[in-house]
Amino acid sequence: MTDPTPTVACEGVSPLTGRTEPWMEDLLADPEQCAGLIREHGSPVNVLNLAPLARNAAELTDAARDEGVTLGVYVARKANKAFAVVKAADAAGLGIDVSSLAELRQCLELGVDAGRLIVTAAVKSDALLREAVAAGALISLDNGDEFADIVAVATDLAVTARVAPRMASADPHIAPTRFGLTPASWDAALQDAPAAVRLEGIHFHLNGYSAAERVVVLREALAWTDRLRETGHPIAFIDMGGGVPMTYLEDRAQWRAFWERLDVDRDDTLTWRGDRLGMTDPGAERPSAAVYPYWQRHVRGQWLRDILRAHTPDGTTVAEQLAARGLELRCEPGRSLLDGCGMTLASVAFRKASSDGIPLVGLHMNRTQVRSTSVDFMVDPRWVRPADAGAPSPAFEGFLVGAYCVEEELLTRRRLRFPDGVARGDIAAFVNTAGYLMHILESASHQLPLAVNVVRDGGDWVRDGIDSPAGSGTPTG
Ligand SMILES: *Cc1c(COP(=O)(O)O)cnc(C)c1O
């Protein structure tokens, strides 16, 4: 981390300070550059620098190698739509997990080898299956009807489809899932599997971030691997999906303090009209199931090591079990690979107060532009004041609101403190937004345009190809 820069102060009333990368600090320290990006591309603007991606992936592959396991890393593209993610993944020798026809097509047109793709779309159209099978991409197989569709496509194209059945855990300790089928259901569905389809591996993906749950399901997958191999299927890998944790905050004490104030102190000044943010278990590391665990201790490499070193009932470790079978382990992280790769900048439109006197700062953006499925983005924005910003207000505490015409249009539901006031033309910088926060829920409601995505390219910021007028199906480079 570089030294803190002399940006204008902004923090939560109970602060949650975000981790940053040096490139972010460099940009935040240059208010005129921030203002220039918004002037050129509009507000908000998504700013991407994919330099940390390869480092994040290497943390995982290094940890696996130390345990004697070969790890294939597939970047979950749904976490960020920019072509820059595809290019950076490809350049780093990583695979890509695609979840729609557009995502698949763009990767192929950008020159990604189909052998480095896995198609995990939850519902697969005939067009998607045709393109995937024709290209030779691996398909995560969800159910028996989809299996029949793939057999039909492969037979029609006179090629072999490469598939990895998606395993739903039958273990009572694992939450029920709508995805995939249990091994027993698959064994029935796959009887007499035709030659047009080759089962190359086993795929699963779990909700949440628990290492212990991955150990349970990996053991199940190992046992199923043995059965599938006995019946002649060339299972070469187990793909454990995504959910690799990351931490947005440096400081556990800040994370604990926020929840303690919200719960023990019943401090209803912290959040919008005393919102409890879905809090269920204030003592837990993840006090609310509705909020992503913005602080986590064991992330990426350490988390994977925890899994691989876990013991199986016969006394060997998960790593040893994989190695003994010559199985490759694969994973599909989205968020944790994009850690450090993005920032969202938005300019201040107005300062005002609600009818009951709550200070508000209006930004030129809407809440879908910095939102994941978590009920709030629990990282304090950074604040930038360009030279041509107006006169700042006196110091105050208030909330950020956005452009959609609904009362609950909060950009963060936490009350923020502005010791240096707020000026028109100030810029709010949401840090570490590349994983999901830019794109997973963004909408063009009210016919407001989607945010432009710019990418660091050498010394310049250039528009990402996903925004090219030719449309998202036609990469231009
Ligand atoms: C969403 C998803 C991922 C990525 O999950 P992260 O939490 O971003 O790591 C990987 N695989 C599948 C099948 C998914 O649905």
The ligand as an SDF file (V2000), in Angstrom:
LIG
                    3D

 15 15  0  0  0  0  0  0  0  0999 V2000
  -21.1130  -17.2050   -9.5680 C   0  0  0  0  0  0  0  0  0  0  0  0
  -20.3900  -18.4500   -9.8820 C   0  0  0  0  0  0  0  0  0  0  0  0
  -18.9940  -18.4940   -9.7470 C   0  0  0  0  0  0  0  0  0  0  0  0
  -18.1880  -17.3650   -9.1640 C   0  0  0  0  0  0  0  0  0  0  0  0
  -18.4380  -17.1630   -7.8140 O   0  0  0  0  0  0  0  0  0  0  0  0
  -17.5400  -16.1490   -6.9310 P   0  0  0  0  0  0  0  0  0  0  0  0
  -18.2620  -16.0660   -5.6380 O   0  0  0  0  0  0  0  0  0  0  0  0
  -17.4850  -14.8600   -7.6530 O   0  0  0  0  0  0  0  0  0  0  0  0
  -16.1970  -16.7480   -6.7960 O   0  0  0  0  0  0  0  0  0  0  0  0
  -18.3480  -19.6460  -10.1660 C   0  0  0  0  0  0  0  0  0  0  0  0
  -19.0220  -20.7060  -10.6700 N   0  0  0  0  0  0  0  0  0  0  0  0
  -20.3660  -20.7070  -10.7990 C   0  0  0  0  0  0  0  0  0  0  0  0
  -21.0470  -21.9090  -11.3570 C   0  0  0  0  0  0  0  0  0  0  0  0
  -21.0960  -19.5840  -10.4060 C   0  0  0  0  0  0  0  0  0  0  0  0
  -22.4360  -19.5860  -10.5110 O   0  0  0  0  0  0  0  0  0  0  0  0
  1  2  1  0
  2  3  1  0
  2 14  2  0
  3  4  1  0
  3 10  2  0
  4  5  1  0
  5  6  1  0
  6  7  2  0
  6  8  1  0
  6  9  1  0
 10 11  1  0
 11 12  2  0
 12 13  1  0
 12 14  1  0
 14 15  1  0
M  END
$$$$
